[in-house]
Amino acid sequence: MPYITVGKENSANIDLYYEDHGSGNPIVLIHGYPLSGRAWERQIPGLIEQGHRVITYDRRGFGRSSQPWAGYNYDTFAEDLQKVVTALGLQEFALMGHSMGGGEVARYIGKFGSKNVTQAIFVSGIPPYLRKASDNPEGVDGSVFDGIKKAIVADRPAFMTKFFADFYNLDKFKGKLISEEDVHADWITAVNASPKATLDCVDTWGTDFRNDVKRIDVPTLIVQGNADRIVPFEASGKRLAAMIKGSKLVVVEGGAHGLAWTHADSVNQAVKEFMGQTVRRKVA
């Protein structure tokens, strides 16, 4: 299996598992919490058919990547992404992130600039600033994050069951847009993730990306459901679109947080149109 070494912890390498398929203009897909690159299963075939080289990787602590004790912050995540880009020699590539993965997209551009980045896509992303603060009254109260951390410490597998109920709005979509087997597969991925990463990443959801977002100067697509129970649309996608000049916002009516699976057709159509239009505009 292919891995890229991004660091070292004591006697062990910190390796990120990745997959690299197709040919053409590259697009790097960055998964959300607490999943892996496999979360993009319903997007990858269409992107390859459209003529893209598609790269997925598992964030440190998740999927088949190493599970170090530290490094669960967005500066490190962005540096990991930069090492993936460098190791694969990517030029003129797009970035697409779901949920936490949207944080990597924003911080990567904020930290390294947009050189060689052709497009940015946020699917149910956490930017610009999810945590409520004196200068961010639209955010989510900090007690919500504290409650999540307490639940993880108390019983991580049980927390994941409840988390996926809200992730996919299972009271509405189970047996219709997502099967019990799909949910169980995600649960297995989640409980096999690093317990430390699972806990530490909750604090990263409150990262302030506003300065990073100011540096986004490439064509940008924002896709989110207006029934997102994990990352409220009003506090994230709606505000992000207002901050990025010329960005395109696609609101999926009734869409849950995990809409890359439940509403894959809507996501895929939005991404396909955006990638085609922006590539043509860039060539022109």
JONOR-V16412 format. One record per pair of residues at least 24 apart in sequence whose ideal C-beta (glycine too) atoms are under 10 Angstrom apart, sorted by sequence separation. I is the first residue (numbers start at 1). J is the second residue. D is the distance in whole Angstrom. If there is no record, write none. Layout:
# JONOR-V16412
I | J | D
I | J | D
This chain:
# JONOR-V16412
21 | 45 | 9
24 | 48 | 8
35 | 59 | 9
39 | 63 | 9
57 | 81 | 8
77 | 101 | 9
80 | 104 | 8
81 | 105 | 9
91 | 115 | 10
92 | 116 | 6
93 | 117 | 7
94 | 118 | 5
95 | 119 | 7
96 | 120 | 8
97 | 121 | 7
98 | 122 | 8
99 | 123 | 8
100 | 124 | 10
101 | 125 | 7
102 | 126 | 6
103 | 127 | 6
163 | 187 | 9
216 | 240 | 9
220 | 244 | 5
228 | 252 | 9
233 | 257 | 10
250 | 274 | 8
19 | 44 | 9
22 | 47 | 7
23 | 48 | 8
25 | 50 | 9
27 | 52 | 5
28 | 53 | 9
29 | 54 | 7
30 | 55 | 10
31 | 56 | 7
34 | 59 | 10
37 | 62 | 9
38 | 63 | 7
78 | 103 | 9
91 | 116 | 6
92 | 117 | 8
93 | 118 | 7
94 | 119 | 4
95 | 120 | 5
96 | 121 | 4
97 | 122 | 6
98 | 123 | 4
99 | 124 | 5
100 | 125 | 8
101 | 126 | 9
102 | 127 | 6
205 | 230 | 9
219 | 244 | 10
220 | 245 | 9
222 | 247 | 6
223 | 248 | 9
224 | 249 | 8
225 | 250 | 10
226 | 251 | 5
227 | 252 | 9
232 | 257 | 10
248 | 273 | 9
21 | 47 | 9
22 | 48 | 4
24 | 50 | 8
25 | 51 | 7
26 | 52 | 7
27 | 53 | 7
28 | 54 | 8
29 | 55 | 7
30 | 56 | 8
31 | 57 | 8
33 | 59 | 8
36 | 62 | 6
37 | 63 | 6
38 | 64 | 9
74 | 100 | 9
77 | 103 | 7
78 | 104 | 6
81 | 107 | 8
82 | 108 | 7
90 | 116 | 7
92 | 118 | 5
93 | 119 | 9
94 | 120 | 7
95 | 121 | 7
96 | 122 | 8
97 | 123 | 7
98 | 124 | 6
99 | 125 | 6
100 | 126 | 6
102 | 128 | 10
160 | 186 | 8
161 | 187 | 7
164 | 190 | 8
205 | 231 | 8
213 | 239 | 9
218 | 244 | 9
220 | 246 | 7
221 | 247 | 7
222 | 248 | 7
223 | 249 | 8
224 | 250 | 8
225 | 251 | 7
226 | 252 | 7
227 | 253 | 8
230 | 256 | 8
231 | 257 | 6
248 | 274 | 6
21 | 48 | 6
22 | 49 | 9
24 | 51 | 4
25 | 52 | 5
26 | 53 | 4
27 | 54 | 6
28 | 55 | 5
29 | 56 | 5
30 | 57 | 8
31 | 58 | 7
32 | 59 | 9
34 | 61 | 9
35 | 62 | 7
36 | 63 | 3
37 | 64 | 9
57 | 84 | 6
77 | 104 | 5
78 | 105 | 9
81 | 108 | 5
85 | 112 | 9
90 | 117 | 10
91 | 118 | 10
92 | 119 | 10
94 | 121 | 7
95 | 122 | 9
96 | 123 | 7
97 | 124 | 9
98 | 125 | 7
99 | 126 | 6
103 | 130 | 9
160 | 187 | 6
163 | 190 | 8
213 | 240 | 7
216 | 243 | 8
217 | 244 | 9
219 | 246 | 7
220 | 247 | 4
221 | 248 | 5
222 | 249 | 5
223 | 250 | 5
224 | 251 | 7
225 | 252 | 4
226 | 253 | 6
227 | 254 | 5
228 | 255 | 7
229 | 256 | 7
230 | 257 | 4
22 | 50 | 9
23 | 51 | 8
24 | 52 | 5
25 | 53 | 7
26 | 54 | 8
27 | 55 | 7
28 | 56 | 8
29 | 57 | 8
30 | 58 | 10
31 | 59 | 7
33 | 61 | 10
34 | 62 | 6
35 | 63 | 7
36 | 64 | 7
37 | 65 | 9
78 | 106 | 9
79 | 107 | 9
80 | 108 | 10
97 | 125 | 6
98 | 126 | 10
160 | 188 | 10
216 | 244 | 5
217 | 245 | 8
218 | 246 | 10
219 | 247 | 8
220 | 248 | 7
221 | 249 | 8
222 | 250 | 7
223 | 251 | 8
224 | 252 | 7
225 | 253 | 8
226 | 254 | 7
227 | 255 | 6
228 | 256 | 6
229 | 257 | 6
230 | 258 | 8
22 | 51 | 8
23 | 52 | 8
24 | 53 | 5
26 | 55 | 6
27 | 56 | 10
28 | 57 | 8
30 | 59 | 7
33 | 62 | 8
34 | 63 | 10
36 | 65 | 8
55 | 84 | 7
74 | 103 | 5
78 | 107 | 4
79 | 108 | 9
82 | 111 | 8
96 | 125 | 10
97 | 126 | 9
160 | 189 | 9
161 | 190 | 9
210 | 239 | 9
214 | 243 | 8
216 | 245 | 9
217 | 246 | 9
218 | 247 | 10
219 | 248 | 8
220 | 249 | 9
221 | 250 | 7
222 | 251 | 9
223 | 252 | 7
225 | 254 | 7
226 | 255 | 7
227 | 256 | 6
228 | 257 | 5
248 | 277 | 9
22 | 52 | 6
23 | 53 | 5
24 | 54 | 9
32 | 62 | 10
55 | 85 | 9
74 | 104 | 7
77 | 107 | 7
78 | 108 | 5
81 | 111 | 9
82 | 112 | 6
97 | 127 | 9
157 | 187 | 8
160 | 190 | 4
161 | 191 | 10
210 | 240 | 10
213 | 243 | 5
214 | 244 | 9
225 | 255 | 2
227 | 257 | 9
228 | 258 | 9
248 | 278 | 9
21 | 52 | 9
22 | 53 | 5
23 | 54 | 10
31 | 62 | 7
57 | 88 | 10
76 | 107 | 10
77 | 108 | 8
78 | 109 | 9
81 | 112 | 9
85 | 116 | 8
159 | 190 | 9
160 | 191 | 6
209 | 240 | 9
213 | 244 | 6
216 | 247 | 8
224 | 255 | 7
225 | 256 | 6
228 | 259 | 8
21 | 53 | 7
22 | 54 | 5
31 | 63 | 8
74 | 106 | 8
75 | 107 | 7
78 | 110 | 8
79 | 111 | 8
85 | 117 | 9
159 | 191 | 10
223 | 255 | 8
225 | 257 | 7
227 | 259 | 9
20 | 53 | 7
21 | 54 | 5
22 | 55 | 9
55 | 88 | 6
74 | 107 | 4
78 | 111 | 5
79 | 112 | 9
157 | 190 | 8
160 | 193 | 9
210 | 243 | 7
224 | 257 | 9
225 | 258 | 9
20 | 54 | 8
21 | 55 | 8
73 | 107 | 9
74 | 108 | 9
78 | 112 | 7
156 | 190 | 8
157 | 191 | 5
209 | 243 | 10
213 | 247 | 10
225 | 259 | 5
19 | 54 | 8
20 | 55 | 5
21 | 56 | 8
53 | 88 | 9
55 | 90 | 7
75 | 110 | 10
156 | 191 | 7
224 | 259 | 8
19 | 55 | 7
20 | 56 | 8
74 | 110 | 9
75 | 111 | 7
223 | 259 | 8
18 | 55 | 6
19 | 56 | 5
20 | 57 | 9
53 | 90 | 8
74 | 111 | 9
156 | 193 | 9
223 | 260 | 9
225 | 262 | 8
18 | 56 | 7
19 | 57 | 8
55 | 93 | 8
62 | 100 | 10
160 | 198 | 8
225 | 263 | 7
17 | 56 | 9
18 | 57 | 4
19 | 58 | 9
156 | 195 | 6
159 | 198 | 9
17 | 57 | 7
18 | 58 | 7
53 | 93 | 8
54 | 94 | 10
56 | 96 | 10
223 | 263 | 9
16 | 57 | 5
17 | 58 | 5
52 | 93 | 9
59 | 100 | 7
225 | 266 | 9
16 | 58 | 6
17 | 59 | 10
52 | 94 | 8
54 | 96 | 10
59 | 101 | 8
153 | 195 | 9
156 | 198 | 6
225 | 267 | 10
15 | 58 | 10
16 | 59 | 8
124 | 167 | 10
152 | 195 | 8
156 | 199 | 8
223 | 266 | 8
224 | 267 | 10
16 | 60 | 6
223 | 267 | 6
15 | 60 | 9
17 | 62 | 9
18 | 63 | 10
19 | 64 | 10
59 | 104 | 8
14 | 60 | 6
16 | 62 | 10
17 | 63 | 6
18 | 64 | 9
152 | 198 | 6
153 | 199 | 7
223 | 269 | 10
14 | 61 | 10
16 | 63 | 9
17 | 64 | 4
18 | 65 | 9
30 | 77 | 9
47 | 94 | 9
152 | 199 | 5
223 | 270 | 5
16 | 64 | 9
17 | 65 | 5
152 | 200 | 10
222 | 270 | 9
223 | 271 | 7
15 | 64 | 9
16 | 65 | 5
17 | 66 | 9
47 | 96 | 9
149 | 198 | 10
152 | 201 | 10
221 | 270 | 7
15 | 65 | 6
16 | 66 | 7
30 | 80 | 10
149 | 199 | 6
152 | 202 | 7
221 | 271 | 7
6 | 57 | 10
14 | 65 | 8
15 | 66 | 5
30 | 81 | 7
148 | 199 | 9
149 | 200 | 9
151 | 202 | 10
223 | 274 | 9
14 | 66 | 5
74 | 126 | 10
221 | 273 | 9
222 | 274 | 10
4 | 57 | 7
7 | 60 | 8
13 | 66 | 7
14 | 67 | 9
15 | 68 | 10
28 | 81 | 7
43 | 96 | 8
74 | 127 | 10
149 | 202 | 5
221 | 274 | 4
3 | 57 | 9
6 | 60 | 7
12 | 66 | 7
14 | 68 | 5
30 | 84 | 10
148 | 202 | 5
149 | 203 | 8
173 | 227 | 10
220 | 274 | 9
221 | 275 | 8
2 | 57 | 9
3 | 58 | 10
12 | 67 | 10
13 | 68 | 10
43 | 98 | 9
147 | 202 | 10
148 | 203 | 10
172 | 227 | 8
219 | 274 | 7
12 | 68 | 8
14 | 70 | 10
28 | 84 | 7
40 | 96 | 8
146 | 202 | 9
169 | 225 | 8
219 | 275 | 9
221 | 277 | 10
9 | 66 | 8
14 | 71 | 7
28 | 85 | 7
145 | 202 | 6
146 | 203 | 10
148 | 205 | 9
221 | 278 | 8
8 | 66 | 10
9 | 67 | 10
10 | 68 | 9
40 | 98 | 8
144 | 202 | 10
145 | 203 | 7
169 | 227 | 6
219 | 277 | 8
220 | 278 | 9
6 | 65 | 9
7 | 66 | 9
9 | 68 | 5
10 | 69 | 9
26 | 85 | 9
39 | 98 | 7
145 | 204 | 10
169 | 228 | 9
219 | 278 | 4
6 | 66 | 9
8 | 68 | 9
9 | 69 | 7
28 | 88 | 9
39 | 99 | 9
145 | 205 | 6
169 | 229 | 6
218 | 278 | 8
219 | 279 | 9
3 | 64 | 8
4 | 65 | 9
5 | 66 | 9
7 | 68 | 7
9 | 70 | 8
40 | 101 | 10
144 | 205 | 9
145 | 206 | 6
167 | 228 | 9
168 | 229 | 9
169 | 230 | 10
3 | 65 | 8
6 | 68 | 10
9 | 71 | 8
14 | 76 | 10
26 | 88 | 8
28 | 90 | 7
39 | 101 | 9
144 | 206 | 10
166 | 228 | 9
167 | 229 | 8
168 | 230 | 10
219 | 281 | 7
1 | 64 | 7
3 | 66 | 8
7 | 70 | 10
26 | 89 | 10
27 | 90 | 10
35 | 98 | 8
166 | 229 | 4
167 | 230 | 6
219 | 282 | 8
7 | 71 | 7
16 | 80 | 6
20 | 84 | 10
26 | 90 | 5
35 | 99 | 9
37 | 101 | 10
142 | 206 | 7
165 | 229 | 9
166 | 230 | 6
218 | 282 | 9
6 | 71 | 9
16 | 81 | 9
26 | 91 | 8
28 | 93 | 6
29 | 94 | 9
30 | 95 | 7
32 | 97 | 8
33 | 98 | 9
34 | 99 | 10
35 | 100 | 9
140 | 205 | 8
14 | 80 | 8
18 | 84 | 6
25 | 91 | 10
26 | 92 | 7
27 | 93 | 7
28 | 94 | 7
29 | 95 | 8
30 | 96 | 7
31 | 97 | 8
32 | 98 | 4
33 | 99 | 6
34 | 100 | 9
35 | 101 | 10
140 | 206 | 8
163 | 229 | 10
164 | 230 | 10
16 | 83 | 8
25 | 92 | 6
26 | 93 | 4
27 | 94 | 4
28 | 95 | 5
29 | 96 | 5
30 | 97 | 4
31 | 98 | 6
32 | 99 | 3
33 | 100 | 5
139 | 206 | 8
163 | 230 | 8
16 | 84 | 6
20 | 88 | 7
25 | 93 | 7
26 | 94 | 7
27 | 95 | 7
28 | 96 | 7
29 | 97 | 8
30 | 98 | 7
31 | 99 | 8
32 | 100 | 5
33 | 101 | 9
99 | 167 | 9
7 | 76 | 8
18 | 87 | 9
25 | 94 | 7
26 | 95 | 10
27 | 96 | 6
28 | 97 | 9
29 | 98 | 8
30 | 99 | 9
31 | 100 | 8
32 | 101 | 5
139 | 208 | 9
6 | 76 | 9
18 | 88 | 8
20 | 90 | 10
30 | 100 | 8
31 | 101 | 6
32 | 102 | 8
33 | 103 | 10
136 | 206 | 10
16 | 87 | 9
30 | 101 | 3
32 | 103 | 10
7 | 79 | 9
29 | 101 | 8
30 | 102 | 8
131 | 203 | 9
136 | 208 | 8
186 | 258 | 8
6 | 79 | 7
7 | 80 | 8
28 | 101 | 10
30 | 103 | 9
31 | 104 | 10
133 | 206 | 9
135 | 208 | 9
6 | 80 | 5
30 | 104 | 5
130 | 204 | 10
131 | 205 | 7
132 | 206 | 9
136 | 210 | 8
6 | 81 | 9
30 | 105 | 7
130 | 205 | 6
131 | 206 | 3
133 | 208 | 8
135 | 210 | 9
183 | 258 | 9
186 | 261 | 9
4 | 80 | 9
6 | 82 | 9
7 | 83 | 8
28 | 104 | 9
130 | 206 | 6
131 | 207 | 8
182 | 258 | 10
6 | 83 | 5
28 | 105 | 9
129 | 206 | 8
130 | 207 | 8
131 | 208 | 8
177 | 254 | 10
5 | 83 | 8
6 | 84 | 8
30 | 108 | 9
126 | 204 | 8
129 | 207 | 8
130 | 208 | 9
177 | 255 | 10
178 | 256 | 9
183 | 261 | 10
4 | 83 | 6
126 | 205 | 6
128 | 207 | 10
129 | 208 | 5
130 | 209 | 9
177 | 256 | 8
182 | 261 | 7
4 | 84 | 6
28 | 108 | 9
43 | 123 | 9
126 | 206 | 9
127 | 207 | 8
128 | 208 | 8
129 | 209 | 6
178 | 258 | 8
182 | 262 | 9
4 | 85 | 10
6 | 87 | 9
126 | 207 | 7
127 | 208 | 9
128 | 209 | 5
129 | 210 | 6
173 | 254 | 9
177 | 258 | 10
4 | 86 | 9
5 | 87 | 8
127 | 209 | 4
128 | 210 | 5
129 | 211 | 10
172 | 254 | 8
173 | 255 | 10
177 | 259 | 9
4 | 87 | 5
40 | 123 | 10
126 | 209 | 8
127 | 210 | 8
128 | 211 | 9
173 | 256 | 7
178 | 261 | 6
3 | 87 | 10
4 | 88 | 8
125 | 209 | 9
128 | 212 | 8
129 | 213 | 9
172 | 256 | 8
177 | 261 | 8
178 | 262 | 5
2 | 87 | 10
127 | 212 | 7
128 | 213 | 5
169 | 254 | 8
173 | 258 | 9
177 | 262 | 4
2 | 88 | 10
127 | 213 | 6
128 | 214 | 9
169 | 255 | 9
170 | 256 | 9
173 | 259 | 10
176 | 262 | 9
177 | 263 | 7
169 | 256 | 4
177 | 264 | 9
168 | 256 | 5
169 | 257 | 8
170 | 258 | 10
173 | 261 | 9
174 | 262 | 10
28 | 117 | 10
127 | 216 | 9
167 | 256 | 7
168 | 257 | 7
169 | 258 | 8
173 | 262 | 5
26 | 116 | 10
166 | 256 | 8
167 | 257 | 5
168 | 258 | 5
169 | 259 | 9
172 | 262 | 9
173 | 263 | 9
27 | 118 | 9
30 | 121 | 10
32 | 123 | 8
122 | 213 | 10
140 | 231 | 9
166 | 257 | 7
167 | 258 | 5
168 | 259 | 9
26 | 118 | 9
27 | 119 | 8
29 | 121 | 9
32 | 124 | 7
140 | 232 | 7
166 | 258 | 9
167 | 259 | 10
170 | 262 | 10
25 | 118 | 7
30 | 123 | 10
32 | 125 | 9
33 | 126 | 9
120 | 213 | 10
139 | 232 | 9
164 | 257 | 10
168 | 261 | 7
169 | 262 | 8
25 | 119 | 9
27 | 121 | 8
29 | 123 | 9
32 | 126 | 9
122 | 216 | 10
138 | 232 | 9
163 | 257 | 10
164 | 258 | 8
167 | 261 | 9
168 | 262 | 6
30 | 125 | 10
127 | 222 | 9
140 | 235 | 6
167 | 262 | 9
120 | 216 | 6
138 | 234 | 7
139 | 235 | 6
140 | 236 | 9
107 | 204 | 10
120 | 217 | 10
125 | 222 | 7
138 | 235 | 5
139 | 236 | 9
103 | 201 | 10
120 | 218 | 6
121 | 219 | 9
122 | 220 | 7
123 | 221 | 9
124 | 222 | 9
125 | 223 | 9
138 | 236 | 9
110 | 209 | 7
117 | 216 | 9
119 | 218 | 6
120 | 219 | 7
121 | 220 | 7
122 | 221 | 7
123 | 222 | 8
124 | 223 | 7
125 | 224 | 8
136 | 235 | 9
107 | 207 | 8
109 | 209 | 10
110 | 210 | 9
117 | 217 | 9
118 | 218 | 6
119 | 219 | 5
120 | 220 | 5
121 | 221 | 5
122 | 222 | 5
123 | 223 | 5
124 | 224 | 5
138 | 238 | 9
139 | 239 | 9
100 | 201 | 7
103 | 204 | 7
106 | 207 | 9
110 | 211 | 6
111 | 212 | 7
114 | 215 | 7
117 | 218 | 5
118 | 219 | 8
119 | 220 | 7
120 | 221 | 8
121 | 222 | 8
122 | 223 | 7
123 | 224 | 7
124 | 225 | 7
130 | 231 | 7
138 | 239 | 7
103 | 205 | 8
107 | 209 | 7
110 | 212 | 3
113 | 215 | 7
114 | 216 | 7
116 | 218 | 10
117 | 219 | 10
119 | 221 | 7
120 | 222 | 9
121 | 223 | 7
122 | 224 | 8
123 | 225 | 10
130 | 232 | 8
106 | 209 | 4
109 | 212 | 6
110 | 213 | 7
112 | 215 | 9
114 | 217 | 6
132 | 235 | 9
136 | 239 | 10
100 | 204 | 7
103 | 207 | 6
105 | 209 | 9
106 | 210 | 9
107 | 211 | 10
108 | 212 | 8
109 | 213 | 8
110 | 214 | 8
111 | 215 | 9
113 | 217 | 9
114 | 218 | 5
124 | 228 | 6
126 | 230 | 9
127 | 231 | 10
131 | 235 | 9
100 | 205 | 7
106 | 211 | 9
107 | 212 | 5
109 | 214 | 10
110 | 215 | 5
126 | 231 | 6
130 | 235 | 6
99 | 205 | 9
103 | 209 | 6
106 | 212 | 4
107 | 213 | 10
109 | 215 | 5
110 | 216 | 8
124 | 230 | 7
125 | 231 | 7
129 | 235 | 8
130 | 236 | 6
100 | 207 | 10
102 | 209 | 8
105 | 212 | 9
106 | 213 | 6
108 | 215 | 10
109 | 216 | 5
124 | 231 | 6
128 | 235 | 9
129 | 236 | 9
105 | 213 | 10
106 | 214 | 10
107 | 215 | 10
109 | 217 | 8
128 | 236 | 7
103 | 212 | 9
106 | 215 | 9
109 | 218 | 8
124 | 233 | 9
126 | 235 | 9
127 | 236 | 7
128 | 237 | 10
130 | 239 | 10
106 | 216 | 7
126 | 236 | 6
127 | 237 | 9
129 | 239 | 8
105 | 216 | 8
109 | 220 | 10
125 | 236 | 6
126 | 237 | 10
128 | 239 | 6
129 | 240 | 10
124 | 236 | 8
125 | 237 | 7
127 | 239 | 9
128 | 240 | 5
124 | 237 | 7
127 | 240 | 6
122 | 236 | 8
123 | 237 | 9
126 | 240 | 9
128 | 242 | 9
129 | 243 | 10
105 | 220 | 9
122 | 237 | 7
125 | 240 | 7
128 | 243 | 6
127 | 243 | 9
128 | 244 | 9
127 | 244 | 10
34 | 152 | 10
122 | 240 | 6
122 | 241 | 9
102 | 222 | 9
34 | 156 | 9
72 | 194 | 9
102 | 224 | 10
122 | 244 | 9
95 | 218 | 9
72 | 196 | 7
77 | 201 | 9
94 | 218 | 9
120 | 244 | 8
34 | 159 | 10
64 | 189 | 10
67 | 192 | 9
69 | 194 | 8
72 | 197 | 5
94 | 219 | 9
95 | 220 | 10
96 | 221 | 8
98 | 223 | 9
99 | 224 | 10
122 | 247 | 9
34 | 160 | 7
63 | 189 | 7
67 | 193 | 8
68 | 194 | 8
70 | 196 | 8
71 | 197 | 9
72 | 198 | 9
62 | 189 | 8
67 | 194 | 4
69 | 196 | 6
70 | 197 | 10
72 | 199 | 9
73 | 200 | 8
77 | 204 | 8
94 | 221 | 10
96 | 223 | 9
120 | 247 | 9
121 | 248 | 10
122 | 249 | 10
123 | 250 | 10
62 | 190 | 9
64 | 192 | 9
65 | 193 | 9
66 | 194 | 9
67 | 195 | 9
68 | 196 | 8
69 | 197 | 9
72 | 200 | 4
73 | 201 | 9
76 | 204 | 10
124 | 252 | 9
34 | 163 | 8
63 | 192 | 8
65 | 194 | 9
67 | 196 | 7
68 | 197 | 8
71 | 200 | 9
72 | 201 | 5
99 | 228 | 9
102 | 231 | 9
123 | 252 | 10
33 | 163 | 9
34 | 164 | 9
62 | 192 | 9
63 | 193 | 7
67 | 197 | 6
70 | 200 | 8
72 | 202 | 9
73 | 203 | 8
74 | 204 | 6
77 | 207 | 10
58 | 189 | 10
62 | 193 | 5
67 | 198 | 10
69 | 200 | 9
72 | 203 | 8
73 | 204 | 6
99 | 230 | 7
100 | 231 | 9
124 | 255 | 8
35 | 167 | 9
61 | 193 | 6
62 | 194 | 7
65 | 197 | 9
72 | 204 | 6
75 | 207 | 10
99 | 231 | 6
124 | 256 | 9
34 | 167 | 9
61 | 194 | 4
74 | 207 | 5
124 | 257 | 5
33 | 167 | 9
59 | 193 | 9
60 | 194 | 8
61 | 195 | 9
73 | 207 | 8
74 | 208 | 10
78 | 212 | 9
102 | 236 | 8
106 | 240 | 9
123 | 257 | 10
124 | 258 | 8
32 | 167 | 9
58 | 193 | 9
61 | 196 | 7
62 | 197 | 6
74 | 209 | 8
102 | 237 | 9
123 | 258 | 10
124 | 259 | 6
61 | 197 | 3
62 | 198 | 8
123 | 259 | 7
124 | 260 | 8
60 | 197 | 7
61 | 198 | 8
99 | 236 | 10
123 | 260 | 6
59 | 197 | 8
74 | 212 | 9
102 | 240 | 8
106 | 244 | 10
61 | 200 | 8
62 | 201 | 9
61 | 201 | 7
41 | 182 | 10
59 | 201 | 8
124 | 267 | 9
41 | 185 | 10
123 | 267 | 6
121 | 267 | 10
38 | 185 | 9
39 | 186 | 8
123 | 270 | 9
38 | 186 | 9
123 | 271 | 8
121 | 270 | 9
35 | 185 | 10
36 | 186 | 9
39 | 189 | 8
121 | 271 | 6
35 | 186 | 6
38 | 189 | 7
34 | 186 | 8
119 | 271 | 10
34 | 187 | 9
36 | 189 | 6
121 | 274 | 7
35 | 189 | 6
36 | 190 | 9
121 | 275 | 8
34 | 189 | 7
35 | 190 | 7
119 | 274 | 7
34 | 190 | 4
36 | 192 | 9
119 | 275 | 7
33 | 190 | 9
34 | 191 | 9
36 | 193 | 8
118 | 275 | 9
121 | 278 | 10
31 | 189 | 10
34 | 192 | 9
35 | 193 | 8
99 | 257 | 7
119 | 277 | 10
34 | 193 | 5
98 | 257 | 9
99 | 258 | 8
119 | 278 | 5
33 | 193 | 9
34 | 194 | 9
98 | 258 | 8
118 | 278 | 7
119 | 279 | 8
98 | 259 | 9
99 | 260 | 9
118 | 279 | 7
98 | 260 | 6
34 | 197 | 8
119 | 282 | 9
33 | 197 | 9
34 | 198 | 6
96 | 260 | 10
118 | 282 | 6
33 | 198 | 8
34 | 201 | 8
33 | 201 | 6
33 | 202 | 8
98 | 267 | 9
33 | 204 | 9
96 | 267 | 10
33 | 205 | 8
96 | 271 | 7
94 | 271 | 9
96 | 274 | 10
96 | 275 | 9
94 | 274 | 9
94 | 275 | 7
94 | 278 | 8
94 | 279 | 9
92 | 279 | 10
92 | 282 | 9
33 | 230 | 9
32 | 230 | 9
32 | 231 | 9
43 | 260 | 6
42 | 260 | 6
43 | 261 | 10
46 | 264 | 9
50 | 268 | 10
39 | 258 | 8
41 | 260 | 9
42 | 261 | 6
46 | 265 | 10
40 | 260 | 7
41 | 261 | 8
42 | 262 | 10
39 | 260 | 7
40 | 261 | 10
42 | 263 | 10
43 | 264 | 7
46 | 267 | 10
47 | 268 | 8
50 | 271 | 9
39 | 261 | 8
42 | 264 | 4
46 | 268 | 5
50 | 272 | 6
35 | 258 | 9
41 | 264 | 9
42 | 265 | 9
45 | 268 | 9
46 | 269 | 9
49 | 272 | 9
52 | 275 | 7
40 | 264 | 10
43 | 267 | 7
47 | 271 | 7
51 | 275 | 9
32 | 257 | 8
35 | 260 | 10
42 | 267 | 8
43 | 268 | 6
46 | 271 | 8
47 | 272 | 8
50 | 275 | 6
51 | 276 | 10
32 | 258 | 8
35 | 261 | 10
42 | 268 | 7
46 | 272 | 6
50 | 276 | 7
52 | 279 | 9
32 | 260 | 8
43 | 271 | 7
47 | 275 | 8
51 | 279 | 9
31 | 260 | 9
43 | 272 | 10
46 | 275 | 10
50 | 279 | 9
29 | 260 | 9
27 | 271 | 9
27 | 275 | 8
25 | 275 | 8
25 | 279 | 7
24 | 279 | 10
25 | 282 | 10
